[in-house]
Amino acid sequence: MNVLVIGSGGREHALAWKIAQSPLLNKLYIAPGNSGTEEHGENVSLDTNNFPLVVDFLREKNVKMLVVGPEDPLVMGINDYVRMQPDLKDIKVVGPNSEAAQLEGSKEFAKEFMAQNNIPTAKYASFSIEDLEQGKIFLDSMEAPYVLKADGLAAGKGVVILDDLEEAKAELESMLGGKFGMASEKVVIEEFLSGIELSVFVLTDGTHYHMLPNAKDYKRIGEGDTGLNTGGMGAISPVPFADESFMKKVLDRIVEPTINGFSAYGLHYEGFVFFGLINVDGNPYVIEYNVRLGDPESEVIIPRIKTDLLALMAKMGTPQFESAKVEFDPRAATTVMLVSGGYPEGYKKGLEISGLDMVEGSIVFHAGAKNSDDGIVTTGGRVMAVTSMDSEWKNALIMSYVNAAMIQFEDMDFRKDIGFDL
């Protein structure tokens, strides 16, 4: 089978690493990929938001599976476009159609979906510029802190949490006035939930599903979860507090109603579902849905999947999918993200990376890095994720830190306290 993976981050390197292990694979392409994915397949320079170019590539290379890593192409409708081509009906697209992708593309859509399917989440209301005054009145009825979310995709920057009521009202006006462009034409105001977060993942064909390993990631740039939000500074799997009792609540109250809701809503969904959850006094609530795997969670959950992931994805929509067995490695996995100095704000690119040949006992998943005439150089803020496994997550974390120290590039930074709250 020929496979095309779309994306260029650590998530896509982890997917390529895993797919390349399958005996079903004939040829793997990654668009655009990075210096790490090049070890497992062929990187291709392809504008993945230009869907006619993508389908031409699928035809030319006889691709039978398209695995979509990031959310943007899904929300823009790459699944729909491929399925519209009469000669590409047999291609498996791993990722939902554009309507189902609104679970991530629109906070309002996701909240309405949860309300209709009795899925526990924070109470909320959504507002547009015409409703600005009603939005301020709604804020008056809430207790601090105040959570404001841009309805659409805002590159991970569209969530604002404020303690002061007047600041929250001013922020609402700013967001509705275009602070995040079209993404904040609507703003969802919701109740603040206090607890500890985790991520739960499933692979589904819209009717049946398989649970994947859970994980906890760390978004803030600074130790103790301080400073600006990032794409993620590290992750741990499994989550120590997500025991059998807690996960049964997740299944009964959240996962099952979500999958059943796909059919009730008539949503075409074949792919990964990311449940961003929060544990509030032992009870799970949904903070958000993502319609793809997380990053850096992928770098800890994919190494723990012992089952042939390509074979499992190929079975979606067939009777064999429901009966498939998915095995996990019982060991814990940890990852530490190496980032460029200044990230998530301004940072240098093109910095030479050394020390990769010194790493022992860990997997290094490349993210913002590429091959050049000078060797491997940085291209982004999040550069590499160092993943380790052990029967004890603390030992795995020590190994990740030991190997992180082997890798060097100018102004390299990483958090020293991943797992501090566990």
Secondary structure as UniProt FT lines:
FT   STRAND          2..7
FT   HELIX           10..19
FT   TURN            20..21
FT   TURN            23..24
FT   STRAND          27..32
FT   TURN            35..36
FT   HELIX           37..39
FT   STRAND          42..43
FT   TURN            48..49
FT   HELIX           51..60
FT   TURN            61..62
FT   STRAND          65..68
FT   HELIX           71..76
FT   HELIX           78..83
FT   HELIX           86..88
FT   TURN            89..90
FT   STRAND          92..94
FT   TURN            98..101
FT   HELIX           102..105
FT   HELIX           107..116
FT   TURN            117..118
FT   STRAND          124..128
FT   HELIX           129..131
FT   HELIX           132..141
FT   STRAND          146..150
FT   TURN            155..156
FT   STRAND          159..162
FT   HELIX           165..174
FT   HELIX           175..179
FT   HELIX           181..184
FT   STRAND          186..190
FT   STRAND          196..204
FT   STRAND          209..211
FT   STRAND          215..217
FT   STRAND          220..222
FT   TURN            223..225
FT   STRAND          226..229
FT   STRAND          234..237
FT   TURN            240..241
FT   HELIX           244..250
FT   HELIX           251..255
FT   HELIX           256..265
FT   STRAND          271..280
FT   TURN            281..282
FT   STRAND          283..290
FT   TURN            295..297
FT   HELIX           298..301
FT   HELIX           302..304
FT   HELIX           309..314
FT   TURN            315..317
FT   HELIX           319..323
FT   STRAND          332..339
FT   TURN            341..344
FT   HELIX           356..358
FT   STRAND          363..366
FT   STRAND          369..372
FT   TURN            373..374
FT   STRAND          375..378
FT   STRAND          382..390
FT   HELIX           393..404
FT   TURN            405..406
FT   TURN            410..411
FT   TURN            418..421
//
